[in-house]
Amino acid sequence: MTLGPQETTAIHPRLLKCALAIPESRAYWFHTDGTTRVSAALAFHEYWFGARSLAWIQELLSNMRARFDAFPAALSVLHRWPHMSPDTRRTLCHWHLQLSDPLYRAFTAEFLLHRRDTAQATVTRDLTVAWIAQQTGDRWTVPTRIQLARKLISAAHSAGLVAATRKVCPLVFPHVPDEAIAYLFYLLRQTRFAGTLTDNPYLLSLGLDAPALERRHRRLPGLVIFRQGALVDIQWHSPNLVAWADAVITPAPRLAGGAP
């Protein structure tokens, strides 16, 4: 029995080798729809990611597979959605990294939310190193924790959650387009994850709590959210993510052999 895609729950250090990687993700979506396994040699010889080493591309592809190939319907949609807005692209990269990395998911949806409730609403590398130790115990050495803290803050900065990567990093919330929220709802509808469709780490990490969703409930393309007290009902206009993309996304023409 096939249970379908699910969020990753085992902690791993892949973020040390590849942070949010928004331009690289965009190139990956452009070149593959996930129907065949991409070889590093092909991506290297065709300059998918520019003049990068074969070893670097091998590491990148390992991360791309974990973030996108693990969700086949999502990758097929991303492949034919090359001209999404920069805000949508950033948001989707953030959510797919969360799906594939439980430490980043907890960092952005728990630790940073806790830091927002402090008087300063900031985060520092030292605080992040201490938080990693609480999450992982003695699994990694101190130098590894320091490097991972830098990567977590850097990825959060690229996602628009950290205003700057200074010694003290102010916390902010980025703009999240309605089309990105609708994409997430349809993606999570087909995914096993902790939480509910309207209360989960993915939405909360970007400040999309119940009141924020309530303000947008009739603006989301392809679905409507009805809330009455604690009861939430979602009216789906499409049966799944691919069908949603068929109805909502207008594909732009592609040039043969063109770059993303």
N, C-alpha and C positions, 0 to 999 in steps of 0.2 A: 504494500500500500504506500503510495506517495503522499507524504504529508505537506509538501510544498516548501517554499522558502521560509527561512526563519532568521531572526537576528542572532548574531554571534554572542555567545555567553562566556567563552573561555578567554581569559586575559592573555594577551600576546604582545610582543614588542615591535610589530610591523611598522608602527608610526615612526620609529627611529630611522627608518629608511625612506619613508614616503609620507609627507604631510598631506595637506588638503589637495594639492596638485590639481587646481582648477583647469589651467590650460592643457595639461596632459590628459585629464579626463575628457575634455572636449574633443581632443584629437582622437582618443580611443573610441568615443561614441561615433565619431565621423567615419572611422575606418571599419568598424565591425558591428554587426547586429547580434553577435553571440551564437549564431548557428554553427560556426566552425571555430575550433580552437586556434587562436592566433599564436604563431611562433615568434620568438624574440628575433630570430634571424630575418624573418620577413619584415617586421617593423623596423629593424635596423637598416636593411638594405633599401627600403622604400622611404626612409627618413620620416617616419610617422611623427617622431618627437624631436626632429632636428638632428644635429650632429652630436648625438650622445653615444656613449660607449655601449657595447653589447651587454656588458655586465649590468650597467645601470638600467637598461631596457628590460632585462630579465627580472630585476627586482621590481620595477614599475609594473610590469605585466602581472606579476604575482599579486600585487595589491589591487590592480584593476579587476582581476578575476574575482577576488574576494568581495570587492565593493559592488560590482555590477553583474558579472556572469552568474553570481549566486542568485540573482533575481532576473531570470530570463525575460519575463514580460517587460520589466523596466528597461533592460538594455535595448530591446527591440524598439521601444518607444523613444528612448534617447537617441537612437541611431537616426531616426527620421524626424528629429526635432532639432536641427543644427542651428537654427537662428532664434533660439530662446533669448530672453533678455539676460544681461549680465547678473542681475539680482536673482533671477530664477536659477541660473546656472550655479551660482555660488551656494544658494540654499539647497539645491539638490545634491551637490557635492558634500555639503555638510551632513545632510541626512544619511546619505549612503555611507559616509565614513562612520557615523554613529552606528548604523546597522551592523557594520563589520568590525567595530572596535569597542568593546564594552568599557574600556578605560576612558576613551574619549567621550563616550556616551555619558558616563557618570560624571566626568569632569565638567562637561558643558551643561548637563541637565540637573546636576545636584550641587557640585562644589561651587560653580560660578553663580548659581541661583542663591546659594547660601551667602556668598560674598556680596551679592547685590543688596542683601538685607543689612549689611554693616553700614556704619556711618560713612566710610570712605567709598564704598562700592568699587573696590579695586582688587587686583590680584597681583602677587609677586612670584618670582621664581622660587624663592625660599619657601613660601607658603605652599606652593604646588609640589615641591620636593617632599615636604612633610606629609602632604595629603597622599602622594603616591606611596610613601612608606606605610601609611595607615591601610591603604587598599591592598598592598601586595606583600607586606611583611619584609622578610629578608630575601625575597626572591631575586632582587637585583642589587648590585653594588651601588654605593653612593654616586660614583661618576655616571653610571647608567641612569639613575634616577634624575640627576641634574640634566643630562642630555634629553631624557624623555620629557621633563618639565618644560624645557625650551621648545620641544616639538609640539607639546600640547598647547602652549600659549601661542606659538606661531600659527598652528592650525586654527585655533579660535580667532586669532586676528584675521586670518584670511576669510573666515566665515562671517566676519563682521561683528563678533561678540566682544572683541577687545580693541579699544580705540588705537592703541600703540603698544609696541613691544619694548617699552622702557623699563627701568628698574621697578617702577610702580605703574601698573597697567590699568587704566580706567576701563570700566565695563560699560558696554552700550548694547542696544538691540538694533539689528539691521532691518531694513525694509524687506518684507516678505510678500511677494506678489500673490494675488489670489490664485493664479494658475498653479503656482508651486504648492500651495496648500491642498488644492484639489488633487494634484498628482500624489501627494503623500497619502491622502485618504484612500485613494484607489490602490496604491501600493500596499498600505497596511491592511487593507481589506483581504489581501491574498497572502499575508505574511503572519507567521506566528511571532508574537512579541509580548513583552510584559507591559500591561496597561490596557487602556481602552482606546477606541478610535478618537475620542475627544479629550482624553487625559493620559498623556504618555510623554516620555522623555524627549521625543522628537519635536513636538509642538512646544512643550514647556521651555526647552532650551532657547527658543527664540521669542519667549514672552507671550506665546499664544495660549493663554489660559482660557477658562470658560467665558469671562466677559469679553475678551478680545475676539474669540470665535463668534460670540453672539452678535458683535457689531458687523461681522462679515457674512452672517449665515445665509443671506440671499444673494451675495455677490460671487460666490464660488462657482466657476464654470463646471457644469456637469453634475452638481449635487446641491441639495438644500438641507440645512441642519435646522431641525425644530427642537426647541427646548421648552419644557414646562416644569419648572422646579428642578428636581434632581433627575427627571426623565429626559432622555435625549433620543430623538428619532431622526434618522438620516434617510432622505429620499434620493435614491441613486438613479441617475438618468441613463447609465450604461452598466452592463453586467460585470465588467472587469476593466483593468487598466488599458489594455490594448483597444478595446471598444471605445473607452473614453477618449483615447488619443485620436481614434478615427473620427470622432464627432467634434472634437475641440481643436485639434492642432491642424493648421493648414501647412502642409509641407512645402518648403521652398525648393525650387529646382536645384539639382546638383550638377556640377560640372564634372565630367569624367576625369578622374585623376586629380581633381582639385584639392586644395588644402582647406581645412576647416576655418 
